[in-house]
Amino acid sequence: MKTHKSLIVIVILVIGTLLVGCENTNDPKYNPPADHTVSQGGYMHKSGLNQPLTNCVSCHGNDLRGGNTGVSCFECHGTKW
């Protein structure tokens, strides 16, 4: 019986983690442009996302801290960019 309860707790934790991990796309303030068709970590990016200093600066600014979008790449990517 104890194993059964442990299994239920594990299942609940896994489901809860998945729901929290998908939370960003359910946020009504999260509204990426239509050309952002590549999903990375639950967030949509424009193609060429692996070359941000070439492909992302026109909207997110030369320093990728928001530009005219007001969305900083550092919010999700930390110091990677």
Distance bins in CASP14 RR format, pairs under 12 A and 6 or more apart:
PFRMAT RR
TARGET T0000
AUTHOR 0000-0000-0000
RMODE 2
METHOD distances of the structure
MODEL  1
1 7 0 0 0 0 0 1 0 0 0 0 0
1 8 0 0 0 0 0 1 0 0 0 0 0
2 8 0 0 0 0 0 1 0 0 0 0 0
2 9 0 0 0 0 0 1 0 0 0 0 0
3 9 0 0 0 0 0 1 0 0 0 0 0
3 10 0 0 0 0 0 1 0 0 0 0 0
4 10 0 0 0 0 0 1 0 0 0 0 0
4 11 0 0 0 0 0 1 0 0 0 0 0
5 11 0 0 0 0 0 1 0 0 0 0 0
5 12 0 0 0 0 0 1 0 0 0 0 0
6 12 0 0 0 0 0 1 0 0 0 0 0
6 13 0 0 0 0 0 1 0 0 0 0 0
7 13 0 0 0 0 0 1 0 0 0 0 0
7 14 0 0 0 0 0 1 0 0 0 0 0
8 14 0 0 0 0 0 1 0 0 0 0 0
8 15 0 0 0 0 0 1 0 0 0 0 0
9 15 0 0 0 0 0 1 0 0 0 0 0
9 16 0 0 0 0 0 1 0 0 0 0 0
10 16 0 0 0 0 0 1 0 0 0 0 0
10 17 0 0 0 0 0 1 0 0 0 0 0
11 17 0 0 0 0 0 1 0 0 0 0 0
11 18 0 0 0 0 0 1 0 0 0 0 0
12 18 0 0 0 0 0 1 0 0 0 0 0
12 19 0 0 0 0 0 1 0 0 0 0 0
13 19 0 0 0 0 0 1 0 0 0 0 0
13 20 0 0 0 0 0 1 0 0 0 0 0
14 20 0 0 0 0 0 1 0 0 0 0 0
14 21 0 0 0 0 0 1 0 0 0 0 0
15 21 0 0 0 0 0 1 0 0 0 0 0
15 22 0 0 0 0 0 1 0 0 0 0 0
16 22 0 0 0 0 1 0 0 0 0 0 0
16 23 0 0 0 0 0 1 0 0 0 0 0
17 23 0 0 0 0 0 1 0 0 0 0 0
18 42 0 0 0 0 0 1 0 0 0 0 0
19 25 0 0 0 0 0 1 0 0 0 0 0
19 26 0 0 0 0 1 0 0 0 0 0 0
20 26 0 0 0 0 0 1 0 0 0 0 0
20 27 0 0 0 0 0 1 0 0 0 0 0
20 42 0 0 0 0 0 1 0 0 0 0 0
21 27 0 0 0 0 0 1 0 0 0 0 0
21 41 0 0 0 0 1 0 0 0 0 0 0
21 42 1 0 0 1 0 0 0 0 0 0 0
21 43 0 0 0 0 0 1 0 0 0 0 0
22 30 0 0 0 0 0 1 0 0 0 0 0
22 39 0 0 0 0 0 1 0 0 0 0 0
22 41 0 0 0 0 1 0 0 0 0 0 0
22 42 1 0 0 1 0 0 0 0 0 0 0
22 43 0 0 0 0 0 1 0 0 0 0 0
23 29 0 0 0 0 0 1 0 0 0 0 0
23 30 0 0 0 0 1 0 0 0 0 0 0
23 41 0 0 0 0 0 1 0 0 0 0 0
23 42 0 0 0 0 1 0 0 0 0 0 0
23 43 0 0 0 0 0 1 0 0 0 0 0
24 30 1 0 1 0 0 0 0 0 0 0 0
24 31 0 0 0 0 0 1 0 0 0 0 0
24 32 0 0 0 0 0 1 0 0 0 0 0
24 39 0 0 0 0 0 1 0 0 0 0 0
24 40 0 0 0 0 0 1 0 0 0 0 0
24 41 0 0 0 0 1 0 0 0 0 0 0
24 42 1 0 0 1 0 0 0 0 0 0 0
24 43 1 0 0 1 0 0 0 0 0 0 0
24 44 0 0 0 0 1 0 0 0 0 0 0
24 71 0 0 0 0 0 1 0 0 0 0 0
24 75 0 0 0 0 0 1 0 0 0 0 0
24 76 0 0 0 0 1 0 0 0 0 0 0
25 31 0 0 0 0 0 1 0 0 0 0 0
25 32 0 0 0 0 1 0 0 0 0 0 0
25 36 0 0 0 0 0 1 0 0 0 0 0
25 39 0 0 0 0 1 0 0 0 0 0 0
25 40 0 0 0 0 0 1 0 0 0 0 0
25 41 0 0 0 0 1 0 0 0 0 0 0
25 42 1 0 1 0 0 0 0 0 0 0 0
25 43 1 0 0 1 0 0 0 0 0 0 0
25 44 1 0 0 1 0 0 0 0 0 0 0
26 42 0 0 0 0 0 1 0 0 0 0 0
27 42 0 0 0 0 0 1 0 0 0 0 0
27 43 0 0 0 0 0 1 0 0 0 0 0
29 70 0 0 0 0 0 1 0 0 0 0 0
29 71 0 0 0 0 0 1 0 0 0 0 0
30 36 0 0 0 0 0 1 0 0 0 0 0
30 42 0 0 0 0 1 0 0 0 0 0 0
30 43 1 0 0 1 0 0 0 0 0 0 0
30 44 0 0 0 0 1 0 0 0 0 0 0
30 71 0 0 0 0 1 0 0 0 0 0 0
30 75 0 0 0 0 0 1 0 0 0 0 0
30 76 0 0 0 0 0 1 0 0 0 0 0
31 43 0 0 0 0 0 1 0 0 0 0 0
31 44 0 0 0 0 1 0 0 0 0 0 0
31 69 0 0 0 0 0 1 0 0 0 0 0
31 71 0 0 0 0 0 1 0 0 0 0 0
32 38 0 0 0 0 0 1 0 0 0 0 0
32 39 0 0 0 0 0 1 0 0 0 0 0
32 40 0 0 0 0 0 1 0 0 0 0 0
32 42 0 0 0 0 0 1 0 0 0 0 0
32 43 1 0 0 1 0 0 0 0 0 0 0
32 44 1 0 1 0 0 0 0 0 0 0 0
32 45 1 0 0 1 0 0 0 0 0 0 0
32 46 0 0 0 0 1 0 0 0 0 0 0
32 49 0 0 0 0 0 1 0 0 0 0 0
32 59 0 0 0 0 0 1 0 0 0 0 0
32 60 0 0 0 0 0 1 0 0 0 0 0
32 69 0 0 0 0 1 0 0 0 0 0 0
32 71 0 0 0 0 1 0 0 0 0 0 0
32 76 0 0 0 0 0 1 0 0 0 0 0
33 44 0 0 0 0 1 0 0 0 0 0 0
33 45 0 0 0 0 0 1 0 0 0 0 0
33 46 1 0 0 1 0 0 0 0 0 0 0
33 56 0 0 0 0 0 1 0 0 0 0 0
33 58 0 0 0 0 0 1 0 0 0 0 0
33 59 0 0 0 0 1 0 0 0 0 0 0
33 60 0 0 0 0 0 1 0 0 0 0 0
33 68 0 0 0 0 0 1 0 0 0 0 0
33 69 0 0 0 0 1 0 0 0 0 0 0
33 71 0 0 0 0 0 1 0 0 0 0 0
34 44 0 0 0 0 1 0 0 0 0 0 0
34 46 0 0 0 0 0 1 0 0 0 0 0
35 44 0 0 0 0 1 0 0 0 0 0 0
35 45 0 0 0 0 1 0 0 0 0 0 0
35 46 1 0 1 0 0 0 0 0 0 0 0
35 47 0 0 0 0 1 0 0 0 0 0 0
35 48 0 0 0 0 0 1 0 0 0 0 0
35 49 0 0 0 0 0 1 0 0 0 0 0
35 55 0 0 0 0 0 1 0 0 0 0 0
35 56 0 0 0 0 0 1 0 0 0 0 0
35 58 0 0 0 0 0 1 0 0 0 0 0
35 59 0 0 0 0 0 1 0 0 0 0 0
36 42 0 0 0 0 0 1 0 0 0 0 0
36 43 0 0 0 0 1 0 0 0 0 0 0
36 44 1 0 1 0 0 0 0 0 0 0 0
36 45 1 0 1 0 0 0 0 0 0 0 0
36 46 1 0 1 0 0 0 0 0 0 0 0
36 47 0 0 0 0 1 0 0 0 0 0 0
36 48 0 0 0 0 0 1 0 0 0 0 0
36 49 0 0 0 0 1 0 0 0 0 0 0
36 55 0 0 0 0 0 1 0 0 0 0 0
36 56 0 0 0 0 0 1 0 0 0 0 0
36 59 0 0 0 0 1 0 0 0 0 0 0
36 60 0 0 0 0 0 1 0 0 0 0 0
36 69 0 0 0 0 0 1 0 0 0 0 0
36 71 0 0 0 0 0 1 0 0 0 0 0
37 43 0 0 0 0 0 1 0 0 0 0 0
37 44 1 0 0 1 0 0 0 0 0 0 0
37 45 0 0 0 0 1 0 0 0 0 0 0
37 46 1 0 0 1 0 0 0 0 0 0 0
37 47 1 0 0 1 0 0 0 0 0 0 0
37 48 0 0 0 0 0 1 0 0 0 0 0
37 49 0 0 0 0 0 1 0 0 0 0 0
38 44 1 0 0 1 0 0 0 0 0 0 0
38 45 1 0 1 0 0 0 0 0 0 0 0
38 46 1 0 0 1 0 0 0 0 0 0 0
38 47 1 0 1 0 0 0 0 0 0 0 0
38 48 1 0 0 1 0 0 0 0 0 0 0
38 49 1 0 0 1 0 0 0 0 0 0 0
38 50 0 0 0 0 1 0 0 0 0 0 0
38 55 0 0 0 0 0 1 0 0 0 0 0
38 56 0 0 0 0 0 1 0 0 0 0 0
39 45 1 0 0 1 0 0 0 0 0 0 0
39 46 0 0 0 0 0 1 0 0 0 0 0
39 47 0 0 0 0 0 1 0 0 0 0 0
39 49 0 0 0 0 0 1 0 0 0 0 0
40 46 0 0 0 0 0 1 0 0 0 0 0
40 47 0 0 0 0 0 1 0 0 0 0 0
40 48 0 0 0 0 0 1 0 0 0 0 0
40 49 1 0 0 1 0 0 0 0 0 0 0
40 50 0 0 0 0 1 0 0 0 0 0 0
40 52 0 0 0 0 0 1 0 0 0 0 0
40 73 0 0 0 0 0 1 0 0 0 0 0
40 76 0 0 0 0 1 0 0 0 0 0 0
40 77 0 0 0 0 1 0 0 0 0 0 0
40 80 0 0 0 0 0 1 0 0 0 0 0
41 49 0 0 0 0 0 1 0 0 0 0 0
41 76 0 0 0 0 1 0 0 0 0 0 0
41 77 0 0 0 0 0 1 0 0 0 0 0
42 76 0 0 0 0 1 0 0 0 0 0 0
43 49 0 0 0 0 1 0 0 0 0 0 0
43 71 0 0 0 0 1 0 0 0 0 0 0
43 73 0 0 0 0 0 1 0 0 0 0 0
43 75 0 0 0 0 1 0 0 0 0 0 0
43 76 1 0 0 1 0 0 0 0 0 0 0
43 77 0 0 0 0 1 0 0 0 0 0 0
44 71 0 0 0 0 0 1 0 0 0 0 0
44 76 0 0 0 0 0 1 0 0 0 0 0
45 51 0 0 0 0 0 1 0 0 0 0 0
45 52 0 0 0 0 1 0 0 0 0 0 0
45 55 0 0 0 0 1 0 0 0 0 0 0
45 56 0 0 0 0 1 0 0 0 0 0 0
45 59 0 0 0 0 0 1 0 0 0 0 0
45 60 0 0 0 0 0 1 0 0 0 0 0
45 71 0 0 0 0 0 1 0 0 0 0 0
45 73 0 0 0 0 1 0 0 0 0 0 0
45 76 0 0 0 0 1 0 0 0 0 0 0
45 77 0 0 0 0 0 1 0 0 0 0 0
45 81 0 0 0 0 0 1 0 0 0 0 0
46 52 0 0 0 0 1 0 0 0 0 0 0
46 54 0 0 0 0 0 1 0 0 0 0 0
46 55 1 0 0 1 0 0 0 0 0 0 0
46 56 1 0 0 1 0 0 0 0 0 0 0
46 57 0 0 0 0 0 1 0 0 0 0 0
46 58 0 0 0 0 1 0 0 0 0 0 0
46 59 0 0 0 0 1 0 0 0 0 0 0
46 60 0 0 0 0 1 0 0 0 0 0 0
46 69 0 0 0 0 0 1 0 0 0 0 0
46 73 0 0 0 0 0 1 0 0 0 0 0
47 54 0 0 0 0 0 1 0 0 0 0 0
47 55 1 0 0 1 0 0 0 0 0 0 0
47 56 0 0 0 0 0 1 0 0 0 0 0
48 54 1 0 0 1 0 0 0 0 0 0 0
48 55 1 0 1 0 0 0 0 0 0 0 0
48 56 0 0 0 0 1 0 0 0 0 0 0
48 57 0 0 0 0 0 1 0 0 0 0 0
49 55 1 0 0 1 0 0 0 0 0 0 0
49 56 1 0 0 1 0 0 0 0 0 0 0
49 60 0 0 0 0 0 1 0 0 0 0 0
49 64 0 0 0 0 0 1 0 0 0 0 0
49 73 0 0 0 0 1 0 0 0 0 0 0
49 76 0 0 0 0 0 1 0 0 0 0 0
49 77 0 0 0 0 1 0 0 0 0 0 0
49 80 0 0 0 0 0 1 0 0 0 0 0
49 81 0 0 0 0 0 1 0 0 0 0 0
50 56 0 0 0 0 0 1 0 0 0 0 0
50 77 0 0 0 0 0 1 0 0 0 0 0
50 80 0 0 0 0 0 1 0 0 0 0 0
50 81 0 0 0 0 0 1 0 0 0 0 0
51 57 0 0 0 0 0 1 0 0 0 0 0
51 64 0 0 0 0 0 1 0 0 0 0 0
51 81 0 0 0 0 0 1 0 0 0 0 0
52 58 0 0 0 0 0 1 0 0 0 0 0
52 59 0 0 0 0 0 1 0 0 0 0 0
52 60 1 0 0 1 0 0 0 0 0 0 0
52 61 0 0 0 0 1 0 0 0 0 0 0
52 62 0 0 0 0 0 1 0 0 0 0 0
52 63 0 0 0 0 0 1 0 0 0 0 0
52 64 1 0 1 0 0 0 0 0 0 0 0
52 65 0 0 0 0 0 1 0 0 0 0 0
52 66 0 0 0 0 0 1 0 0 0 0 0
52 72 0 0 0 0 0 1 0 0 0 0 0
52 73 1 0 0 1 0 0 0 0 0 0 0
52 74 0 0 0 0 0 1 0 0 0 0 0
52 76 0 0 0 0 0 1 0 0 0 0 0
52 77 0 0 0 0 1 0 0 0 0 0 0
52 78 0 0 0 0 0 1 0 0 0 0 0
52 80 0 0 0 0 1 0 0 0 0 0 0
52 81 1 0 1 0 0 0 0 0 0 0 0
53 60 0 0 0 0 0 1 0 0 0 0 0
53 61 0 0 0 0 1 0 0 0 0 0 0
53 62 0 0 0 0 1 0 0 0 0 0 0
53 63 0 0 0 0 1 0 0 0 0 0 0
53 64 1 0 0 1 0 0 0 0 0 0 0
53 73 0 0 0 0 0 1 0 0 0 0 0
53 81 0 0 0 0 1 0 0 0 0 0 0
54 60 0 0 0 0 0 1 0 0 0 0 0
54 62 0 0 0 0 0 1 0 0 0 0 0
54 64 0 0 0 0 0 1 0 0 0 0 0
54 81 0 0 0 0 0 1 0 0 0 0 0
55 61 0 0 0 0 0 1 0 0 0 0 0
55 64 0 0 0 0 0 1 0 0 0 0 0
55 73 0 0 0 0 0 1 0 0 0 0 0
55 81 0 0 0 0 0 1 0 0 0 0 0
56 62 0 0 0 0 0 1 0 0 0 0 0
56 63 0 0 0 0 0 1 0 0 0 0 0
56 64 1 0 0 1 0 0 0 0 0 0 0
56 65 0 0 0 0 0 1 0 0 0 0 0
56 66 0 0 0 0 1 0 0 0 0 0 0
56 67 0 0 0 0 1 0 0 0 0 0 0
56 68 0 0 0 0 0 1 0 0 0 0 0
56 69 0 0 0 0 1 0 0 0 0 0 0
56 71 0 0 0 0 0 1 0 0 0 0 0
56 72 0 0 0 0 0 1 0 0 0 0 0
56 73 1 0 0 1 0 0 0 0 0 0 0
56 74 0 0 0 0 0 1 0 0 0 0 0
56 77 0 0 0 0 0 1 0 0 0 0 0
56 81 0 0 0 0 1 0 0 0 0 0 0
57 63 0 0 0 0 1 0 0 0 0 0 0
57 64 1 0 0 1 0 0 0 0 0 0 0
57 65 0 0 0 0 0 1 0 0 0 0 0
57 66 0 0 0 0 1 0 0 0 0 0 0
57 67 0 0 0 0 1 0 0 0 0 0 0
57 68 0 0 0 0 0 1 0 0 0 0 0
57 69 0 0 0 0 0 1 0 0 0 0 0
57 73 0 0 0 0 1 0 0 0 0 0 0
57 81 0 0 0 0 0 1 0 0 0 0 0
58 64 0 0 0 0 0 1 0 0 0 0 0
58 66 0 0 0 0 0 1 0 0 0 0 0
58 67 0 0 0 0 1 0 0 0 0 0 0
58 68 0 0 0 0 1 0 0 0 0 0 0
58 69 0 0 0 0 1 0 0 0 0 0 0
59 65 0 0 0 0 0 1 0 0 0 0 0
59 66 0 0 0 0 1 0 0 0 0 0 0
59 67 1 0 0 1 0 0 0 0 0 0 0
59 68 1 0 0 1 0 0 0 0 0 0 0
59 69 1 0 1 0 0 0 0 0 0 0 0
59 70 0 0 0 0 1 0 0 0 0 0 0
59 71 0 0 0 0 1 0 0 0 0 0 0
59 72 0 0 0 0 0 1 0 0 0 0 0
59 73 0 0 0 0 0 1 0 0 0 0 0
60 66 1 0 1 0 0 0 0 0 0 0 0
60 67 1 0 1 0 0 0 0 0 0 0 0
60 68 0 0 0 0 1 0 0 0 0 0 0
60 69 1 0 1 0 0 0 0 0 0 0 0
60 70 1 0 0 1 0 0 0 0 0 0 0
60 71 1 0 0 1 0 0 0 0 0 0 0
60 72 1 0 0 1 0 0 0 0 0 0 0
60 73 1 0 1 0 0 0 0 0 0 0 0
60 74 0 0 0 0 1 0 0 0 0 0 0
60 75 0 0 0 0 0 1 0 0 0 0 0
60 76 0 0 0 0 0 1 0 0 0 0 0
60 77 0 0 0 0 0 1 0 0 0 0 0
60 81 0 0 0 0 1 0 0 0 0 0 0
61 67 1 1 0 0 0 0 0 0 0 0 0
61 68 1 0 0 1 0 0 0 0 0 0 0
61 69 0 0 0 0 1 0 0 0 0 0 0
61 70 0 0 0 0 1 0 0 0 0 0 0
61 71 0 0 0 0 0 1 0 0 0 0 0
61 72 0 0 0 0 1 0 0 0 0 0 0
61 73 0 0 0 0 1 0 0 0 0 0 0
61 74 0 0 0 0 0 1 0 0 0 0 0
61 81 0 0 0 0 0 1 0 0 0 0 0
62 68 0 0 0 0 0 1 0 0 0 0 0
62 73 0 0 0 0 0 1 0 0 0 0 0
62 81 0 0 0 0 0 1 0 0 0 0 0
63 70 0 0 0 0 0 1 0 0 0 0 0
63 72 0 0 0 0 1 0 0 0 0 0 0
63 73 0 0 0 0 1 0 0 0 0 0 0
63 74 0 0 0 0 1 0 0 0 0 0 0
63 81 0 0 0 0 1 0 0 0 0 0 0
64 70 0 0 0 0 0 1 0 0 0 0 0
64 71 0 0 0 0 1 0 0 0 0 0 0
64 72 1 0 0 1 0 0 0 0 0 0 0
64 73 1 0 1 0 0 0 0 0 0 0 0
64 74 1 0 0 1 0 0 0 0 0 0 0
64 75 0 0 0 0 0 1 0 0 0 0 0
64 76 0 0 0 0 0 1 0 0 0 0 0
64 77 0 0 0 0 1 0 0 0 0 0 0
64 78 0 0 0 0 0 1 0 0 0 0 0
64 79 0 0 0 0 0 1 0 0 0 0 0
64 80 0 0 0 0 1 0 0 0 0 0 0
64 81 1 0 1 0 0 0 0 0 0 0 0
65 71 0 0 0 0 1 0 0 0 0 0 0
65 72 1 0 1 0 0 0 0 0 0 0 0
65 73 1 0 0 1 0 0 0 0 0 0 0
65 74 1 0 0 1 0 0 0 0 0 0 0
65 75 0 0 0 0 1 0 0 0 0 0 0
65 77 0 0 0 0 0 1 0 0 0 0 0
65 78 0 0 0 0 0 1 0 0 0 0 0
65 81 0 0 0 0 1 0 0 0 0 0 0
66 72 1 0 1 0 0 0 0 0 0 0 0
66 73 1 0 0 1 0 0 0 0 0 0 0
66 74 0 0 0 0 1 0 0 0 0 0 0
66 75 0 0 0 0 1 0 0 0 0 0 0
66 81 0 0 0 0 0 1 0 0 0 0 0
67 73 0 0 0 0 0 1 0 0 0 0 0
67 74 0 0 0 0 0 1 0 0 0 0 0
69 75 0 0 0 0 0 1 0 0 0 0 0
71 77 0 0 0 0 0 1 0 0 0 0 0
72 78 0 0 0 0 1 0 0 0 0 0 0
72 81 0 0 0 0 1 0 0 0 0 0 0
73 79 0 0 0 0 0 1 0 0 0 0 0
73 80 0 0 0 0 1 0 0 0 0 0 0
73 81 1 0 1 0 0 0 0 0 0 0 0
74 80 0 0 0 0 1 0 0 0 0 0 0
74 81 1 0 0 1 0 0 0 0 0 0 0
75 81 0 0 0 0 0 1 0 0 0 0 0
END
